[in-house]
Amino acid sequence: MPIDPTTLTRRRLLGSALALGALPPGLAFAQAPAHDKPLRVILPLSAGSGADGAIRAISSSLGKALGQPLVIENLPGAGGITGTAQLVRAPRDGSTIAIVSNNHVVNPSLYKNIPFDALKDITPITVIGTTPFVLVAHPKVPARTVQELVAYARAHPGELNYGSSGNGTILHLGAAMFVEQAGLQIRHIPYRGMGQLMNDLLSGQVQLGVVAVAPAQAHIKAGALRALGVTSGQRAAGLPEVPTIAEQGLPQYLLDGWIAAVAPAGLPAAELQRLYQGFQQGIAMPEARSALQAQGYEIRVSPPAETASFMRNEKQRMEALVKAAHIEID
């Protein structure tokens, strides 16, 4: 059967375009989907942080569930703003996500010039897990419960101090919330990260602090630190004998650390569903669950709409706390 001259001309044009590595606009092929290449995961936090350890511990399981490897990139700075600014500028095709923590919804209350909107410029995918904190004291502080600490602090105003991992961090807010709700006068000493804070808590240079349960457990069991109260709504699995702060006379006290997966705003619905299902299936794997629990996280995988609502509520709560505690960033 003879070939139509028009068809032959089109084939020659197409062959020439392929040879040159380009196609006329009308003949362009669709690009490969984003999930045909590794998933870029931005961590707007330092290597070695709780979120960093958690996502690296489950990255293999997530890769299996998503059918693509994860490439994790630490981009710390300005309380997480630096890395998240990279996320909001990333392609909206499911090729790039970020793992954010409490600071994501705290920062708008602390910094005046953030180059993105913490809620409008992201697409929430899922909460991954939550982790309790614990109010600890050096053993030289004459208190074994929250009630005893409150009584002692009121009898000795201005005598005690508490440390945090830095101004405006979630550990600062956790201690400031306690001081504000109990009506105490306790001086804040900010550090640059957890390492120095923990060293000075153990040496007694700083007397009080709110810290993550997992890294504090060994020191508490050894008697080097005294656990006074857990910050979450229920007792921590790692410290079942330690009552919550709310149980001990401050019923409004509630604070959990959390990490969540987010993408740039405008993520197509199909990609959002693919990523959510990947996290849901990956975290359900026994090895991922064990890894998260070993990092001190309670698993809490929530659908995108529920995650968006959770982040809105957390932002409102943190705004009220920052205002009540008079926290400012220079």
C-alpha positions in Angstrom: 0.0 0.0 0.0 1.6 3.4 -1.0 2.5 5.8 1.8 0.8 9.2 1.7 3.4 11.9 1.0 2.1 14.0 3.9 2.6 11.2 6.3 6.1 10.6 5.0 7.0 14.3 5.4 5.7 14.2 9.0 7.8 11.1 9.8 10.9 12.8 8.4 10.2 15.9 10.5 9.7 13.8 13.6 12.9 11.9 13.0 14.9 15.1 12.4 13.5 16.6 15.6 14.4 13.5 17.6 18.0 13.5 16.2 18.4 17.1 17.3 16.9 16.4 20.8 13.9 18.7 20.3 10.4 18.6 19.0 8.2 21.2 17.5 5.6 22.4 20.0 2.8 20.5 18.4 4.6 17.2 18.5 6.1 17.4 22.0 6.0 14.2 24.0 4.7 14.2 27.6 7.4 14.4 30.2 8.0 11.4 32.5 6.0 11.6 35.7 7.7 12.9 38.8 7.7 9.5 40.5 9.9 8.0 37.8 12.8 9.7 39.6 13.9 9.9 43.2 11.7 11.9 45.6 13.6 14.9 47.0 12.9 15.3 50.7 13.9 18.7 52.2 14.6 18.7 55.9 14.6 22.4 57.1 16.4 21.1 60.2 20.0 20.1 61.1 21.3 16.6 60.7 20.9 14.7 64.0 17.7 16.5 65.0 14.7 14.4 66.0 12.9 14.9 62.7 16.1 14.0 60.8 16.5 10.8 62.7 12.9 9.8 62.2 12.7 10.4 58.5 16.0 8.7 57.8 14.9 5.7 59.9 11.8 5.1 57.8 13.2 6.2 54.4 13.7 2.7 53.1 10.1 1.7 54.0 8.7 4.8 52.4 10.8 4.2 49.3 9.4 0.7 48.9 5.8 2.0 49.4 6.2 4.9 46.9 8.2 2.9 44.4 11.0 5.4 44.3 14.1 6.2 46.5 14.2 9.2 48.8 17.0 11.7 48.6 17.1 13.6 51.9 18.6 17.1 51.9 19.2 19.0 55.2 18.7 22.7 54.7 18.7 24.2 58.2 18.6 27.9 59.1 16.4 30.6 60.6 14.3 28.1 62.6 13.4 26.1 59.4 12.5 29.1 57.2 15.5 28.6 54.9 14.6 25.1 53.9 10.9 25.7 53.7 11.5 28.6 51.4 13.2 26.2 49.0 10.2 23.9 49.2 7.6 26.5 48.2 9.7 27.4 45.1 10.0 23.7 44.1 8.0 22.2 41.1 4.4 21.4 42.0 4.5 17.9 40.5 5.2 15.7 43.5 8.9 15.5 42.9 9.8 17.5 46.1 8.4 17.4 49.6 9.5 18.6 53.0 9.3 17.3 56.5 8.4 20.1 58.9 7.9 20.3 62.6 6.3 22.5 65.2 8.5 25.5 64.3 6.7 25.7 60.9 3.6 27.1 62.6 5.5 28.9 65.4 7.7 31.0 63.1 4.9 33.3 61.8 4.5 34.6 65.3 8.2 35.2 65.8 9.6 36.5 62.6 8.3 39.6 60.7 9.7 38.8 57.2 9.0 35.2 56.2 9.1 34.8 52.4 6.1 32.5 52.3 2.8 31.9 54.0 3.0 28.9 56.4 -0.4 27.6 55.5 -1.3 29.0 52.0 2.0 28.1 50.3 2.1 24.4 51.2 0.0 21.3 50.6 -0.2 19.2 53.8 0.2 15.5 53.0 0.1 13.8 56.4 1.2 14.1 60.0 3.8 11.3 60.6 4.0 11.2 64.3 3.9 13.0 67.6 6.4 12.9 70.5 6.0 14.1 74.1 8.4 16.2 76.0 9.2 16.1 79.7 9.9 18.8 82.2 13.1 17.8 84.0 15.1 19.3 86.9 18.6 18.8 88.1 18.6 16.7 91.3 19.7 19.7 93.4 16.3 21.3 92.8 14.2 20.4 95.9 11.2 19.2 94.0 10.0 15.8 92.8 6.6 16.8 91.4 5.2 19.7 89.5 3.3 20.8 92.6 6.5 20.8 94.6 8.3 22.8 91.9 5.5 25.4 91.8 5.5 25.8 95.6 9.3 26.1 95.7 9.4 28.6 92.8 6.7 30.8 94.3 8.6 30.8 97.6 11.9 31.7 95.8 10.9 34.1 93.0 13.7 34.7 90.5 16.0 32.1 92.0 15.5 29.3 89.4 16.3 29.3 85.7 15.4 27.1 82.8 17.3 26.4 79.6 16.1 25.9 76.1 17.6 24.9 72.7 17.1 28.5 71.5 14.8 31.5 71.5 11.4 30.6 70.0 12.1 26.8 69.7 9.4 24.4 70.8 11.4 23.6 73.9 11.5 27.3 74.8 7.7 27.5 74.2 7.1 24.4 76.3 8.9 25.8 79.3 7.5 29.3 78.8 3.9 27.8 78.7 4.6 26.1 82.1 6.0 29.3 83.7 3.1 31.4 82.3 0.3 29.0 83.4 1.8 28.4 86.8 2.4 32.2 87.3 6.1 31.8 88.2 9.2 34.0 87.9 11.8 31.7 86.4 14.6 33.1 84.2 15.2 31.8 80.6 18.6 30.8 79.4 18.7 30.1 75.6 21.3 27.8 74.1 22.3 27.0 70.6 20.9 23.5 70.2 20.3 20.5 72.4 23.9 19.5 73.0 25.0 22.3 75.2 21.6 22.5 76.9 21.8 18.9 78.0 25.4 19.2 79.1 24.5 22.2 81.4 21.3 20.5 82.7 23.4 17.5 83.7 26.0 19.7 85.4 23.5 21.8 87.1 24.5 25.0 85.4 20.9 25.3 84.4 18.3 23.9 86.7 15.2 23.2 84.6 14.2 22.4 81.1 11.7 20.9 78.8 13.4 18.2 76.6 12.4 15.3 74.4 11.7 12.1 76.2 13.9 9.8 74.1 17.3 11.4 74.7 16.5 12.2 78.3 15.3 8.7 79.3 18.8 7.3 80.1 19.7 10.3 82.3 16.4 10.1 84.1 16.8 6.4 84.9 20.4 7.0 86.0 19.2 9.7 88.4 21.2 12.5 86.7 18.0 14.3 85.9 14.6 14.2 87.6 11.4 13.9 85.5 8.7 16.1 87.0 5.9 16.0 84.4 5.2 14.9 80.8 3.9 17.6 78.4 1.4 15.6 76.4 -2.2 14.7 77.1 -1.3 11.2 78.2 1.7 9.6 79.9 4.7 8.8 77.7 5.3 5.1 76.8 9.0 5.6 77.8 8.2 7.1 81.2 4.9 5.5 82.3 5.5 6.3 85.9 5.8 10.1 85.3 2.4 11.9 85.4 1.5 14.6 82.9 1.8 18.2 83.8 -2.0 18.5 83.3 -2.5 15.8 85.9 -0.6 17.9 88.4 -2.7 21.0 88.7 -2.3 22.7 85.3 -5.2 21.2 83.3 -4.8 23.5 80.3 -1.2 22.4 79.7 -0.7 20.4 76.5 2.3 20.2 74.2 3.5 17.6 71.7 6.3 17.7 69.2 5.2 16.6 65.8 6.5 16.1 62.3 4.5 16.3 59.1 5.1 15.8 55.3 4.2 18.8 53.1 4.5 19.7 49.4 4.4 23.0 47.6 0.9 24.6 47.2 -1.0 23.6 44.1 0.0 19.9 44.1 -2.3 18.0 41.8 -4.8 15.9 43.6 -3.6 12.7 42.1 0.0 13.3 43.3 -1.3 14.3 46.7 -3.2 11.0 47.0 -0.2 9.0 45.7 2.1 10.6 48.3 -0.4 10.2 51.2 -1.0 6.5 50.3 2.8 6.0 50.1 3.3 7.4 53.6 0.3 5.5 54.9 1.6 2.2 53.5 5.3 2.8 54.3 4.7 3.7 58.0 2.4 0.7 58.4 5.4 -1.6 57.7 6.7 -3.2 60.9 10.2 -2.0 60.5 9.0 1.6 60.0 6.7 1.5 63.0 9.5 0.1 65.2 12.0 2.7 63.9 9.6 5.6 64.7 8.8 4.2 68.2 12.5 3.8 68.9 12.9 7.5 68.0 10.2 8.3 70.6 7.4 9.0 68.2 3.7 8.0 68.6 2.6 7.1 65.1 -0.2 9.4 63.8 -0.8 9.2 60.1 -3.6 11.6 59.1 -5.3 12.3 55.8 -4.4 15.6 54.0 -7.6 17.4 55.0 -7.2 16.4 58.6 -3.5 17.4 58.5 -4.4 20.8 57.1 -6.9 21.4 60.0 -4.4 20.2 62.6 -1.8 22.6 61.3 -4.2 25.6 61.3 -5.2 24.8 64.9 -1.6 24.4 66.0 -0.7 27.8 64.4 -3.5 29.5 66.3 -2.4 27.8 69.6 1.2 28.8 69.1 0.2 32.5 68.3 -1.7 32.7 71.6 1.2 31.1 73.5 3.9 33.4 72.0 1.8 36.4 72.9 1.0 35.3 76.4 4.6 34.4 77.1 5.9 37.7 75.6 8.5 35.8 73.4 10.4 37.9 71.0 13.2 37.2 68.5 15.8 40.0 68.2 
